[in-house]
């Protein structure tokens, strides 16, 4: 089985005291390894999406565009329990 590193992102908004805040998380995923959790490598929170991205070290504009939670084309990768159990080999 081939092992490699992937970068995945999660972004969402949350209203706090009547103001909308953006949350951005950056994860490193080691694929091909069993029982290896994703590693949170960046976390940002701000009322400004771009600033939240910079705090989380998400600097590529094309990635920011893909993960922006308030755009209809947003792609958000969600981690429910923050554990990585490995992937089953298909085929």
C-alpha positions as a Markdown table, in Angstrom:
| # | Residue | x | y | z |
|---|---|---|---|---|
| 1 | Unk | 0.0 | 0.0 | 0.0 |
| 2 | Unk | 1.3 | 3.4 | -1.0 |
| 3 | Unk | 1.7 | 6.0 | 1.8 |
| 4 | Unk | 1.5 | 9.7 | 1.1 |
| 5 | Unk | 0.5 | 13.0 | 2.8 |
| 6 | Unk | -2.6 | 14.9 | 2.0 |
| 7 | Unk | -3.7 | 18.3 | 3.2 |
| 8 | Unk | -7.4 | 18.7 | 4.1 |
| 9 | Unk | -9.3 | 21.7 | 5.3 |
| 10 | Unk | -12.4 | 22.5 | 7.3 |
| 11 | Unk | -14.2 | 25.9 | 7.4 |
| 12 | Unk | -17.4 | 27.1 | 8.9 |
| 13 | Unk | -19.1 | 30.1 | 10.4 |
| 14 | Unk | -20.5 | 30.6 | 13.8 |
| 15 | Unk | -22.5 | 33.5 | 15.3 |
| 16 | Unk | -21.0 | 34.7 | 18.6 |
| 17 | Unk | -22.7 | 37.6 | 20.4 |
| 18 | Unk | -24.6 | 38.6 | 17.3 |
| 19 | Unk | -21.4 | 38.6 | 15.1 |
| 20 | Unk | -20.4 | 36.1 | 12.4 |
| 21 | Unk | -17.0 | 34.5 | 12.9 |
| 22 | Unk | -15.1 | 32.4 | 10.4 |
| 23 | Unk | -13.3 | 29.3 | 11.6 |
| 24 | Unk | -10.6 | 27.6 | 9.4 |
| 25 | Unk | -8.7 | 24.4 | 10.2 |
| 26 | Unk | -5.9 | 22.8 | 8.2 |
| 27 | Unk | -5.1 | 19.1 | 8.7 |
| 28 | Unk | -2.3 | 16.8 | 7.5 |
| 29 | Unk | -3.6 | 13.3 | 6.7 |
| 30 | Unk | -1.1 | 10.4 | 6.4 |
| 31 | Unk | -2.8 | 8.0 | 4.0 |
| 32 | Unk | -1.9 | 4.4 | 3.8 |
| 33 | Unk | -1.2 | 4.1 | 7.5 |
| 34 | Unk | -3.6 | 2.3 | 9.9 |
| 35 | Unk | -4.7 | 4.0 | 13.1 |
| 36 | Unk | -3.0 | 7.3 | 12.4 |
| 37 | Unk | -5.0 | 10.4 | 13.4 |
| 38 | Unk | -5.1 | 13.5 | 11.3 |
| 39 | Unk | -2.8 | 16.2 | 12.5 |
| 40 | Unk | -4.3 | 19.7 | 13.1 |
| 41 | Unk | -1.5 | 22.0 | 11.7 |
| 42 | Unk | -3.4 | 25.3 | 11.5 |
| 43 | Unk | -6.4 | 26.9 | 13.2 |
| 44 | Unk | -7.8 | 30.4 | 12.6 |
| 45 | Unk | -10.8 | 32.4 | 13.8 |
| 46 | Unk | -11.7 | 35.9 | 12.7 |
| 47 | Unk | -14.7 | 38.0 | 11.6 |
| 48 | Unk | -12.8 | 38.3 | 8.3 |
| 49 | Unk | -12.5 | 35.0 | 6.3 |
| 50 | Unk | -9.1 | 35.9 | 4.7 |
| 51 | Unk | -7.6 | 36.8 | 8.0 |
| 52 | Unk | -8.9 | 33.5 | 9.5 |
| 53 | Unk | -7.2 | 31.7 | 6.6 |
| 54 | Unk | -3.9 | 33.6 | 7.2 |
| 55 | Unk | -4.0 | 32.7 | 10.9 |
| 56 | Unk | -4.5 | 29.0 | 9.9 |
| 57 | Unk | -1.7 | 29.2 | 7.3 |
| 58 | Unk | -4.0 | 28.7 | 4.4 |
| 59 | Unk | -2.4 | 31.2 | 2.0 |
| 60 | Unk | -3.3 | 29.9 | -1.5 |
| 61 | Unk | -6.1 | 31.9 | -2.9 |
| 62 | Unk | -7.5 | 29.0 | -4.9 |
| 63 | Unk | -7.8 | 26.9 | -1.7 |
| 64 | Unk | -9.4 | 29.8 | 0.1 |
| 65 | Unk | -12.0 | 30.1 | -2.7 |
| 66 | Unk | -12.8 | 26.3 | -2.5 |
| 67 | Unk | -13.3 | 26.2 | 1.2 |
| 68 | Unk | -15.1 | 29.5 | 1.8 |
| 69 | Unk | -18.2 | 28.5 | 3.7 |
| 70 | Unk | -20.5 | 31.3 | 2.5 |
| 71 | Unk | -20.1 | 30.6 | -1.2 |
| 72 | Unk | -22.3 | 28.1 | -3.1 |
| 73 | Unk | -19.2 | 26.4 | -4.5 |
| 74 | Unk | -17.6 | 25.8 | -1.1 |
| 75 | Unk | -16.1 | 22.4 | -0.5 |
| 76 | Unk | -15.8 | 21.7 | 3.2 |
| 77 | Unk | -14.1 | 18.6 | 4.5 |
| 78 | Unk | -15.6 | 17.7 | 7.9 |
| 79 | Unk | -14.0 | 15.6 | 10.5 |
| 80 | Unk | -16.5 | 14.3 | 13.0 |
| 81 | Unk | -14.4 | 12.6 | 15.6 |
| 82 | Unk | -10.9 | 13.6 | 14.4 |
| 83 | Unk | -9.6 | 10.1 | 14.1 |
| 84 | Unk | -8.1 | 8.4 | 11.1 |
| 85 | Unk | -8.6 | 4.7 | 10.9 |
| 86 | Unk | -6.9 | 4.1 | 7.6 |
| 87 | Unk | -8.5 | 3.4 | 4.2 |
| 88 | Unk | -9.7 | 0.1 | 2.9 |
| 89 | Unk | -8.1 | -1.0 | -0.3 |
| 90 | Unk | -10.8 | -1.1 | -3.0 |
| 91 | Unk | -10.9 | -3.4 | -5.9 |
